[in-house]
Amino acid sequence: MLKIFPFLCIYYQMYLLYIITALSNIKWTLPLIEQFIKTLLNVSLSQDISELKNEILPKPVWQKMEEQLNISAKVLKRFWQYQLYLQLFRVGPIHLSDIKTQLIG
């Protein structure tokens, strides 16, 4: 078991590097984000973006979006989870400087 563990660590680091480079290679412009949201609403059969709050989207949704947008499903899911979802549904401040101001004050 100990001989396999270093291999898994290296594999995981390579996977993270792949995801990070894939995310950094895509320029998320406003038209691309609009297309992402429209496609997400169509594929998830939602009428409004607020219906997606606190929902876990299944893998087939991301696969259909991958086909339509020609962007990896993993990259789309990461963008939704770590960037767009936070900006759409976060009530408090998102920026680090705002959070620091709240902690000090």
N, C-alpha and C positions, 0 to 999 in steps of 0.2 A: 504494500500500500504506500509506503514512503517513497518508493521509486516512481510511482505514478503522480504523486502530488506536485513535484516541480513541473512536470509536463503540463498539468492542468493550470497551474499558475501562469505559465508562459502562454498557454492557449487563451486564457482569459484576458491577459494583457494585450495580446494581439487582437482579440475581438474588440476590446475597448478602443484600441487605436484605430481599428477599422471604422467603428461607429463615429468616433470623433472626427476623423478625416472625411467621412461621408457627410457629416453634418456641416463641416466647414467648407466643403466644396460647393454646396448649394447656396446660392444667394437668394434669401427669402425677401423678395421684393413685394410691394403691396399687391400688384396683380396676381402674383403667385399665391400669396396668402388668401386673397379673395377666391381664387380658383380652388384652393385647398378647402376652404370653408364650404363653398357651394358643393363640391364633390362629397365632402363629409356629410352634409345634410342630405344629399340625394341618396348616398349609399346606406346611411343609417336610418333612412325613412323618417327623418325628423322635420318638423315644420319650422322650428325656431332653434337657435343655437342654445338657448337657455334649457332646452330639454336634455342636453348632453351633460349638464352639470351633475357631478357625482355618479356618472354612468361609466361602467367598464365596457369598452368597445371590444367585441370579439375579434378573433384573428381574421375571419372572412371579410370583415369590413376593411381592415388594413390591406388585405390582399387585393380587393376590388379597387381600392384607391391607388394601390401600386400600379395596377394595370392601366388605370385612366390617367394618372399623372406622370407615369414613367419615372418614379422615384421609389427607392427601396422602402418596403413596408416598415422596416425597423427605423429608418430615418424619419418617416412620417409619424410613427408612433412616438418617437422621442421628441420630435418637434411639438407635437400636441401636448404631451405630458409635462415637459419641462419649460416650454416657452409660451405657447399660445394659450393653453388652459389657464396658466397662472395669470396672464395678462387680462383674460376675459372675466374670470370668476373670483379673483382675489379681492377681498374687501379692503384690506389695509394696504400699506405701502409695499411696493415691490423693490424699489431701488435701495441699494445698500446704504446710501447716504441718508435716506428717509428713516430706515430702520435704526441707524446709529443715532439720529436725532431723537427718536422715540426713547431709546435706551438711556440717553443722557438726561433728557427732560423728564 
